[in-house]
């Protein structure tokens, strides 16, 4: 079994990148951007991406919460303020992907310059997975029937080729945890297979998202065996994010994520695909010292961290 460190101040520092962060320009976050910048410098994390939410459903909270101009100005100004501290601050976006709104999303991304684009399937107001609907949705349905709408939408997001990475691949586990435990997903690795193959075929990065470690599933989105399978299928592009919405969540669980990536054999993180060549692009090396930190204790001959 892969050894993984527990999240905490020692494990979650001196890492190359946190590529998924929400500021107070997302409706569900209260964090000023400089709080993340200061935390990154203090933790020895030299590169971050601010990826505030943008929704295209008029009923969703991030539909008109902050303009592109306001978000870009906030991030670019912070990047300039913190550059002399050795911090790179990238201007990103997390799009709530909905297949029926793909044309709007495509137009927005074509018109507006981002450093990094995450496409994520969220639980939107009319989703069967909302708190008011999920129990009724699960009742009488098989596992395949329960997860099918979510995974179909994730596959559509991947096949759209609009995004540098797909965020929290199996995020639906958060909403199903009281009815369908993570062990049920672990018992069915085949449901991930079409998604992983689509990622490989399109050159889209797999995000390993730490937020599940502080949410009901208690594991990353996706968990380590899925990351290892992605690598075995020929996956080359991965990224890592804490998905913080609160100051105390910055980098939380990133050590766990990097240990997962190192165990699967990844030596760098993807940051952006290159236009016209989705298999190339900007990457961030995972230093040898990081991979060495996350080798299992019995392989190193001394206790971890």
Beta strands, then each sheet from edge to edge (+ up, - down):
strand 1: 18-21
strand 2: 47-50
strand 3: 53-54
strand 4: 88-96
strand 5: 116-120
strand 6: 165-166
strand 7: 205-209
strand 8: 238-241
strand 9: 268-274
strand 10: 277-285
sheet 1: 1+ 2+ 4+ 3+
sheet 2: 1+ 2+ 4+ 5+ 6+ 7+ 8+
sheet 3: 9+ 10-
end
